[in-house]
Amino acid sequence: MIDWLLHGTIPVAGGELLAREVVGNLFGLASAILGMKRLVWAWPVGVVGNVLLFTVFVTGELSGASSDPLWGQAGRQVFFIAVSLYGWYRWSRSRAAGGAADGGAITPRWATARERLALIGLAAAGYGAAYLLLLQIGSWGPQTEAWILAGSMLATYGMARGWVEFWLVWILVDIVGVTTLVRAGFYPTAAMYVFYGGFCVVGFIAWWRAQRAAEREPTGPDAAEEVAA
């Protein structure tokens, strides 16, 4: 099984997919579903997918294509792992403290004006730093990959904090990601990203509804919802 996961392929129309690519994306989808439900398991499940996808992006073997490594895509997997540990810790603490009134680990909320300004500043700084780094180490498309890397950082951190806006950031990342993957010839994974984009819309609506429900019932067991970082 391990040998198949590391070296196996799955035949599809017109070619084949790496087993790691498919399984990694399935773990990513499972993490997104658990995240939409605000369950702590979203984080460790996501880490497994991140590790598998890192090995795919960093070798340039995506969808069986021979290409330069997508360092932006690979780099964000490393960041996902780091932030997932933070999110895992934060959601576990919130869950232990009683969680949300509807059973979720956290209660979603909109970011404050100050937090949004901070996110914009981090987005600009993160994009600039990622762009300069990718220019130095080489990348298939540093402009788009820099946004994918910076946007992914913000979205994952926003999820850890429980901000509803993180779904909107993911949608923007997916739009750029799909464009990049199509131009690079990675069509199967691009199709998966299209699906993820649609799922992000569903997730946004689910968290928005949960946030509105929490506003109507502010005295639930998650009244002290904001766990210290």
C-alpha positions as CSV (number, residue, x, y, z in Angstrom):
1,M,0.0,0.0,0.0
2,I,2.8,2.4,0.9
3,D,4.6,1.6,-2.3
4,W,1.4,2.2,-4.3
5,L,0.9,5.5,-2.5
6,L,4.5,6.7,-3.2
7,H,4.9,5.4,-6.8
8,G,1.5,4.3,-8.0
9,T,-0.7,5.9,-10.7
10,I,-4.4,5.9,-11.4
11,P,-5.4,5.8,-15.1
12,V,-7.8,8.5,-16.4
13,A,-9.0,9.4,-19.8
14,G,-6.0,10.6,-21.8
15,G,-3.4,9.8,-19.2
16,E,-2.8,9.0,-15.6
17,L,-2.7,10.6,-12.2
18,L,-0.2,10.1,-9.4
19,A,-1.8,8.2,-6.5
20,R,-0.2,10.8,-4.1
21,E,-1.9,13.6,-6.0
22,V,-5.4,12.0,-5.8
23,V,-5.1,10.8,-2.2
24,G,-3.7,14.1,-1.1
25,N,-6.5,16.1,-2.7
26,L,-9.1,13.7,-1.1
27,F,-7.6,14.4,2.3
28,G,-7.7,18.1,1.5
29,L,-11.4,17.8,0.6
30,A,-12.1,15.8,3.8
31,S,-10.4,18.5,5.8
32,A,-12.5,21.2,4.1
33,I,-15.7,19.3,4.9
34,L,-14.7,18.9,8.5
35,G,-13.7,22.6,8.6
36,M,-17.1,23.6,7.3
37,K,-18.6,21.6,10.2
38,R,-16.0,23.2,12.5
39,L,-14.7,19.9,13.8
40,V,-11.2,19.7,15.3
41,W,-10.3,16.7,13.1
42,A,-10.2,19.1,10.1
43,W,-6.6,20.0,11.1
44,P,-4.8,16.6,11.4
45,V,-6.6,15.3,8.3
46,G,-5.5,18.3,6.4
47,V,-1.8,17.8,7.5
48,V,-1.8,14.3,5.9
49,G,-3.0,15.8,2.6
50,N,-0.4,18.6,2.8
51,V,2.5,16.2,3.2
52,L,1.4,14.2,0.2
53,L,0.8,17.2,-2.0
54,F,4.1,18.8,-1.1
55,T,5.9,15.8,-2.5
56,V,3.9,16.2,-5.8
57,F,4.4,19.9,-6.3
58,V,8.1,20.0,-5.3
59,T,9.0,17.3,-7.9
60,G,7.0,18.8,-10.7
61,E,5.3,15.5,-11.2
62,L,1.7,16.8,-10.9
63,S,-0.7,14.8,-13.1
64,G,2.2,12.9,-14.6
65,A,3.5,16.0,-16.3
66,S,7.2,16.8,-16.5
67,S,7.6,20.4,-15.4
68,D,9.5,22.8,-13.1
69,P,8.5,22.5,-9.5
70,L,5.6,24.8,-8.4
71,W,7.4,26.3,-5.5
72,G,4.5,28.5,-4.5
73,Q,2.1,25.5,-4.3
74,A,4.7,23.4,-2.5
75,G,5.6,26.2,-0.1
76,R,2.1,26.7,1.0
77,Q,1.8,23.0,2.0
78,V,4.7,23.7,4.5
79,F,2.8,26.7,5.8
80,F,-0.4,24.7,6.0
81,I,1.3,22.2,8.3
82,A,2.6,25.0,10.6
83,V,-0.7,26.8,10.8
84,S,-2.7,23.6,11.1
85,L,-0.8,22.9,14.3
86,Y,-1.8,26.3,15.6
87,G,-5.4,25.8,14.4
88,W,-5.5,22.3,16.0
89,Y,-4.3,23.7,19.3
90,R,-6.7,26.7,19.2
91,W,-9.8,24.7,18.2
92,S,-9.0,22.0,20.7
93,R,-8.9,24.6,23.5
94,S,-12.1,26.1,22.4
95,R,-13.7,22.6,22.2
96,A,-12.5,21.8,25.7
97,A,-14.0,25.0,27.0
98,G,-17.4,24.1,25.7
99,G,-17.2,24.9,22.0
100,A,-20.0,26.6,20.1
101,A,-23.7,26.4,21.0
102,D,-24.4,24.3,17.8
103,G,-21.7,21.7,18.6
104,G,-18.9,23.2,16.5
105,A,-15.4,23.6,18.0
106,I,-15.6,27.4,17.5
107,T,-18.2,30.1,16.9
108,P,-17.6,31.8,13.5
109,R,-17.4,35.6,13.5
110,W,-16.5,38.4,11.1
111,A,-13.1,40.0,11.5
112,T,-13.0,43.4,13.1
113,A,-12.1,46.5,11.0
114,R,-8.6,46.5,12.7
115,E,-8.2,42.8,11.9
116,R,-9.2,43.3,8.3
117,L,-6.7,46.2,7.9
118,A,-4.0,43.9,9.4
119,L,-4.9,41.2,6.9
120,I,-4.6,43.6,3.9
121,G,-1.2,44.7,5.2
122,L,-0.1,41.0,5.6
123,A,-1.4,40.2,2.2
124,A,0.7,43.0,0.6
125,A,3.8,42.1,2.6
126,G,3.3,38.4,2.1
127,Y,2.9,38.7,-1.7
128,G,6.0,40.9,-2.0
129,A,8.1,38.5,0.0
130,A,6.8,35.5,-1.8
131,Y,7.4,37.1,-5.2
132,L,11.0,38.0,-4.4
133,L,11.7,34.5,-3.0
134,L,10.2,32.8,-6.0
135,L,12.2,34.9,-8.3
136,Q,15.4,33.8,-6.6
137,I,14.6,30.0,-6.3
138,G,12.8,29.8,-9.6
139,S,9.1,29.1,-10.3
140,W,6.8,28.4,-13.2
141,G,4.9,31.6,-12.6
142,P,6.1,33.8,-9.7
143,Q,3.4,36.4,-10.0
144,T,0.5,34.0,-9.7
145,E,2.2,31.5,-7.3
146,A,3.1,34.4,-5.0
147,W,-0.6,35.3,-4.7
148,I,-1.5,31.6,-4.2
149,L,1.1,31.3,-1.4
150,A,0.2,34.6,0.4
151,G,-3.5,34.1,0.0
152,S,-3.3,30.6,1.3
153,M,-1.4,31.8,4.4
154,L,-4.1,34.4,5.1
155,A,-7.0,31.9,4.5
156,T,-5.6,29.2,6.7
157,Y,-4.9,31.7,9.5
158,G,-8.4,33.1,9.2
159,M,-9.8,29.6,9.5
160,A,-7.8,29.0,12.7
161,R,-9.1,32.3,14.1
162,G,-12.7,31.5,13.1
163,W,-13.2,34.4,10.7
164,V,-16.0,34.0,8.2
165,E,-13.9,36.0,5.6
166,F,-11.4,33.1,5.2
167,W,-13.8,31.4,2.8
168,L,-13.8,34.5,0.5
169,V,-10.0,34.5,0.5
170,W,-10.0,30.9,-0.5
171,I,-12.3,31.6,-3.4
172,L,-9.8,34.2,-4.7
173,V,-6.9,31.8,-4.2
174,D,-8.8,29.1,-6.2
175,I,-9.5,31.4,-9.1
176,V,-5.8,32.2,-9.5
177,G,-4.9,28.6,-8.8
178,V,-7.1,27.2,-11.5
179,T,-5.7,29.7,-14.0
180,T,-2.1,28.8,-13.1
181,L,-2.7,25.0,-13.3
182,V,-4.5,25.2,-16.6
183,R,-1.7,27.3,-18.1
184,A,0.8,24.8,-16.7
185,G,-1.1,21.9,-18.3
186,F,-2.2,20.3,-15.0
187,Y,-5.8,19.8,-16.0
188,P,-7.0,17.1,-13.6
189,T,-5.9,19.1,-10.5
190,A,-7.3,22.3,-12.0
191,A,-10.6,20.5,-12.2
192,M,-10.3,19.6,-8.5
193,Y,-9.6,23.3,-7.7
194,V,-12.8,24.3,-9.6
195,F,-14.7,21.9,-7.4
196,Y,-13.0,23.3,-4.3
197,G,-14.0,26.8,-5.4
198,G,-17.7,25.7,-5.5
199,F,-17.3,24.0,-2.1
200,C,-15.9,27.3,-0.6
201,V,-19.1,29.0,-1.6
202,V,-21.1,26.4,0.3
203,G,-18.7,26.7,3.3
204,F,-19.0,30.5,3.3
205,I,-22.8,30.2,3.5
206,A,-22.6,27.6,6.2
207,W,-20.3,29.7,8.4
208,W,-22.3,32.9,7.7
209,R,-25.5,31.2,8.9
210,A,-23.7,29.9,12.0
211,Q,-22.4,33.4,12.7
212,R,-25.9,34.9,12.4
213,A,-27.3,32.1,14.6
214,A,-24.7,32.8,17.3
215,E,-25.6,36.5,17.2
216,R,-29.2,35.6,18.0
217,E,-28.1,33.4,20.9
218,P,-25.0,35.1,22.4
219,T,-25.3,33.3,25.8
220,G,-24.5,29.8,24.6
221,P,-21.6,27.7,26.1
222,D,-19.2,29.5,23.7
223,A,-19.9,33.0,25.2
224,A,-16.1,33.3,25.8
225,E,-15.6,32.3,22.2
226,E,-12.4,34.1,21.5
227,V,-9.7,31.9,22.9
228,A,-6.4,33.7,23.5
229,A,-3.8,33.1,20.8
